[in-house]
Amino acid sequence: MGSQKQAVVLLSVLLFLNFLLFSGADDVYYEFILQEAEFTKLCGTKTVLTVNGSFPGPEIRARRDDTVYVNVRNQGRFAVSIDWEGVEDSIDGANELIQPGTNFTYEIELDDEIGTLWWHARSAWAEATVHGAFVVLPAAGEQFPFPAPTSDHPIVLGEWYRQELTEGIVPGQADAYTINGHLGETYGCNDTSYQLQVDYQGLYLLRIINAVANETMVFAIAQHSLTIVGQNATYSRRSFSSSLTLAPGQTLDILLSANQNVGQYYITARPSSGRLNTTGIIHYTTSTGPLV
């Protein structure tokens, strides 16, 4: 009888060690510094609040079941807090403002989330420039539930205002829209365009995020069909479309098959009202390679 109990205990220990060995969950650390920076767009220069001096802010990348620690240091003039869209579990201290000159570390435990999430400042004036992608890859040993892409690329649809936004200012109608921080050639101010290089016959996972606060955005790539494989931090049954409509805060994971003639094709993003739009460019090359 005793030997049977020992065997059961030994088996339990082996199973637990096996779980630890193959679960592959990690702790992932990021450092965010809230700071003001100058940007020149729409033929003018203004100061905006950023994370690490970039617009959009830095991308977070982790695997399912990981725990992500994001230490936010506020070097700006106003108190700010960060919201984590698509994270299922509550985050301690998420509602507390980070005062100037202080820091706070968010602990984000990933569970069933998969695909594309995003983060942003809670206050409307800061959210316009303080936001970024949050990519959750399959856990170690798991595969994508669709053909493995050559590479993946977050694409954040944003907005730009001519006025400087500070605490107490409620943003109105945007003066322009952006793709990964680029206005494109639409506005006539020599602003740069977002450019994506693809290999002919390559397969690309595009992670589209609508970070525009109060506008439904329409996204398309000229002469290309888009395959939707996920939305709002979960994978979904595949569907096909020539254009995508994203509600404010929505994310979509799409597959782009680079199967057109080698050349350049426009990416377009516009509000559903159609008042303004922005453009990017896809450049084809003639070779392809596997996802590393």
N, C-alpha and C positions, 0 to 999 in steps of 0.2 A: 504493500500500500504506500509505504514511504517512498519507494523508488518511483512510483507513478506520479506522486505529487512533485517530486524533484524534476521529473521529465516535463510536467506541465509548466513548472516555474521556468525551467531552462528554455522551453519553447517560447514562452511569453517574452522572456528577455531577448531572445534572438529575433522575434518579430518586431519588438520595439527598436532594437538596434538597426534592423533592416529598414524600418520606417525612417529613422533618423538619417541613414545613409543615402536613401533614394529620394527623400522629400526635397532636399536641395534648397530649402528656404533660407534666405539670407537677410541680414540687416544692411540697409542701403542708406547712405548719408549724403545730404545735400546742404550747402550753405547758400542762403539767400541774403543779399544785402540790399535793402530798400534805400535808394539814393536818387537824387535828381540829376538829370543829364539833359544836354541840349541836342535837339534834333532839327534838321532843316527839311521841311516838306511844304508843298503848296506855295513855293516861292517865298517862304518865310521861316525864321528860326524861333523856336520857343523852348521853354524848359518844361520837362515832364517828369513825373515820378516813374522810376523803373526798378526792376530787380536786376542786380549785377550790371547795370548800365545798358541793358539791351531791351529792345521792343520788337516782337513779343519777348517775354522773359524766358529764362532757361527751361529746357525740357527735362522733365523727370522721367527716368526709365527704370523699371523694376520688373520682377516676375511675380506671377500669381503666388500668393502665400507669403511673400516677403513682408518685412516690416520696414517702412520708410521713415527716416528721421530727417526733418527739414528744420534747420536752425535759421530763424529769420532775425536779422539785425536791422533795426530801424535807424538809418542815418538821415532820414528825411525830416521835414518840419512838422508833420502832422501824424497823429496816431492812425494806425492801419491794422486790419486783421485780414487773414487769408481764408478763403472758402475753398473746399476740395470737392468739386462737382463729381458725382458718380460713386463716391466712397460710401459703402453701405453702413459701416459701423460708425458710431459717434466718436468724435475726437475731443479729448479733454482739452479745455481752454480755447476751443475753436471760436467761441463768441467773444473772447476778451480782446480788447484793443492792445496793440503793441505800441507803447508810448515812444516818442523820439528819444534816442540814446539808450534804449533797452533792447533786449532780445527775448525770443520765445522759441522753444523747440516743439514742433508738431510731431506726434508719433502716430503714424498711419499704418494700421494693420490691414493688409490686403487679404481677401478671402476668396469670394466668388467673382470679383471684378476681373474682367478680361477685355483687352482691346484698348480703346481710347477714352480717357477721362481728360479733365482739365482743371486748372486752379486759377483763382482770380481774387483780387481785392474785394472785400465786401461792399465798401462804399462806392457809389456810382461814379464819383469824380475820379477815383483812383483806378477803378476797374478798366477804364478805357485804355490804359497803358500797362497796368500791372496784371498780367495774365500769361498763361503758357500751357503747353501740352503736358499731359501725364500719361505715359505709355505703359500698359501692363502686358507683358509678354506671357506666353504659356509657361507653366512651371517647368523646372528641369525634368527632362524625360518626356514631356508632352509635345505634341505637334499641333500646328495650326489645323483647324477643321476644313481647310481648303488648300489648294496647291501652294507650296512654299514660295513666297515671293523672292524676286531677285534682291530687293531691298524695300524698306518702308520709309515713308516721309510724312511727318505731321505738316498739315497745312492749316494755319490759323487765319480765319477771316476776321478782320478787325475794322476799326473806324478811327478817323482822325478829325480833330477840331483845330481851327485856327487859334482860338482863344486858349490861354493857359488855364488848366483846370486845377483848382485847389479846394480845400475843405469848405463846404457850404455852397459850392457851385453845382447846380444840377445840370448835367449836359443836355442840350436840346438835340436838334437835328444835326447829324454829322456833316462835316464839310467834304469828306472824302471817305473812301473805303480802302482797305489794305489786304494784301495777301502776304502773310509772313512779314508784315511791317513795310512792304513795298506798295507804293501807290500805282506804279505802272505808268504807261505813256498817255493815259486818258486825259490828265489834267493840265498838260501843257507847261509844266514847270521843270522839265528835265529830271523828273523823279525816276528812280530806277524801278525795274520790273523784277518780280520774283521769277527765277529761272530754274527749271528742273531738267537735268540731262538724263535721258533714258537710252537704253540699248535696244536696237531693233529685235523684236521677238522676246524682249524681257517682260517679266510680270511684276508689277509694282503695287504695294499696299499703301494707299494714301489714307491718311487719318485726318479727316476734315472736321474742324472745330468752328462753330459759329460763336465767336466771342463778341459779336455786336449786340449791345444790350437790349435794344428795343426794335430790332428789324429781323424779319424772316429773310434769309439770304438764298439766292439761287446761284448754284455753282455748275459749271460745265467746262468741258474740254472739246474744242472743235474737232469734228469728224471721229470722235471716239465714244464708244459705249462704255458705261461704268457699271460694274457689278458690285452691288451692296452685299457685304458679308457680315456686318455688325453695326450696332448703334448703341449709344449711351452705356458703354462699358459691358456689353454682352454681345456674343455672336448671334447671328440670326440666319434664317433660311435665305438663300441667295435670291436676289431679284436684280433686274436689269433696267437701266434708264440712260437716256442721253443727257439728262440734267438732274440735279439734286436740289431739293428744297429743304433748308434747315431752319427750324425754329430757333429763337434766341436760346443759347446755351446748349443746343443739341450737338452731338458728335456722330459721325458716320465713318465706318471703315469700308473702304471700297477697293476693289482690284481693278487696276488699269493694265490692259494688255497692249503693249506697244507694237501694234500690228499694221500700222499705216506706212505709207511711203516715207523714206528717210527725208526729214526736213524739219520745219518749225510749225508749231500749232499753238493757237491762243488758248490760255486758261482765262475764263471770265468769272467774275463774282459781282453780283449786284443785289440791292435790296428788292424785295418783291414789288415795291412801289415803282421801281424802274427809274427813279430820279437820277441816280448816278451809278457808275460802275467802275470796276478796276480790272486790270488785265495782268496776266503773267504769260510766260512762254515755256513750252516744252521743246527741247532740242533733242533730236534723234542722232545717235551714232550708229555704226554698222556692226558692232560686236555685242556679245552678251556674255554673262557669267553667272555662276550660282550664288546664292545667298551664303555669306561667310558666317 
